[in-house]
Amino acid sequence: MGEPRWLDERESAVWQAYLAVHRELHGALERQLLRDSGLSNADYALLAPLSEAPDGVVRSRELGRLVGWERSRLSHQVARMEKRGLVVREECAEDARGSMVRLTPAGRAAIGSAAPGHVATVRRYLFDALPAEEAEVLGRVLRRVLDRIAADG
């Protein structure tokens, strides 16, 4: 494997800034969601794609893929959300081994109520801090990093 390519001072500063932004933005979004709607980031992560799906139903495996979670994490989170009446699990008509996750009316109301504040917080901390040109550059950079990860995956 050879000698490691250590980060130079500039690269280290960028990496540390990325880690801090990830940590602090995640925390700010979590605090805002909990304070304003009682939802967690994990709740919101699942409610958002369900609310955008036709009929509010997504196959469990696909939902896990959409949010980047392992089956176990998804299963535990869905169980917690079921207890609160936000979602229900259903059998998959096409495959008896699969299951579907359906957004309930309470889940739709929760995401509908939470989304405006969530989007305002994202806008406040990310997009309002950047001129449009820098936001465009950031988008291109992030897509390039994601493409590199996907190519190695």
ChimeraX attribute file (.defattr): number of C-alpha atoms within 10 A of each C-alpha:
attribute: neighborCount
match mode: 1-to-1
recipient: residues
	/A:1	3
	/A:2	4
	/A:3	5
	/A:4	6
	/A:5	6
	/A:6	8
	/A:7	11
	/A:8	9
	/A:9	9
	/A:10	9
	/A:11	11
	/A:12	12
	/A:13	12
	/A:14	13
	/A:15	13
	/A:16	12
	/A:17	12
	/A:18	12
	/A:19	12
	/A:20	12
	/A:21	14
	/A:22	11
	/A:23	11
	/A:24	13
	/A:25	16
	/A:26	13
	/A:27	13
	/A:28	14
	/A:29	19
	/A:30	18
	/A:31	16
	/A:32	19
	/A:33	21
	/A:34	13
	/A:35	11
	/A:36	12
	/A:37	16
	/A:38	13
	/A:39	20
	/A:40	15
	/A:41	17
	/A:42	15
	/A:43	19
	/A:44	19
	/A:45	16
	/A:46	23
	/A:47	27
	/A:48	18
	/A:49	17
	/A:50	24
	/A:51	20
	/A:52	11
	/A:53	13
	/A:54	9
	/A:55	10
	/A:56	19
	/A:57	21
	/A:58	24
	/A:59	18
	/A:60	21
	/A:61	16
	/A:62	12
	/A:63	21
	/A:64	18
	/A:65	13
	/A:66	13
	/A:67	14
	/A:68	11
	/A:69	13
	/A:70	11
	/A:71	14
	/A:72	10
	/A:73	12
	/A:74	20
	/A:75	15
	/A:76	11
	/A:77	14
	/A:78	21
	/A:79	16
	/A:80	14
	/A:81	20
	/A:82	18
	/A:83	10
	/A:84	12
	/A:85	14
	/A:86	22
	/A:87	25
	/A:88	18
	/A:89	18
	/A:90	14
	/A:91	13
	/A:92	15
	/A:93	10
	/A:94	8
	/A:95	8
	/A:96	8
	/A:97	8
	/A:98	13
	/A:99	17
	/A:100	17
	/A:101	23
	/A:102	23
	/A:103	27
	/A:104	19
	/A:105	12
	/A:106	13
	/A:107	25
	/A:108	18
	/A:109	13
	/A:110	18
	/A:111	23
	/A:112	14
	/A:113	13
	/A:114	19
	/A:115	16
	/A:116	10
	/A:117	16
	/A:118	21
	/A:119	11
	/A:120	14
	/A:121	18
	/A:122	15
	/A:123	13
	/A:124	12
	/A:125	15
	/A:126	13
	/A:127	14
	/A:128	13
	/A:129	11
	/A:130	14
	/A:131	9
	/A:132	11
	/A:133	9
	/A:134	12
	/A:135	15
	/A:136	11
	/A:137	11
	/A:138	13
	/A:139	11
	/A:140	12
	/A:141	12
	/A:142	11
	/A:143	12
	/A:144	12
	/A:145	11
	/A:146	11
	/A:147	12
	/A:148	11
	/A:149	10
	/A:150	9
	/A:151	8
	/A:152	6
	/A:153	6
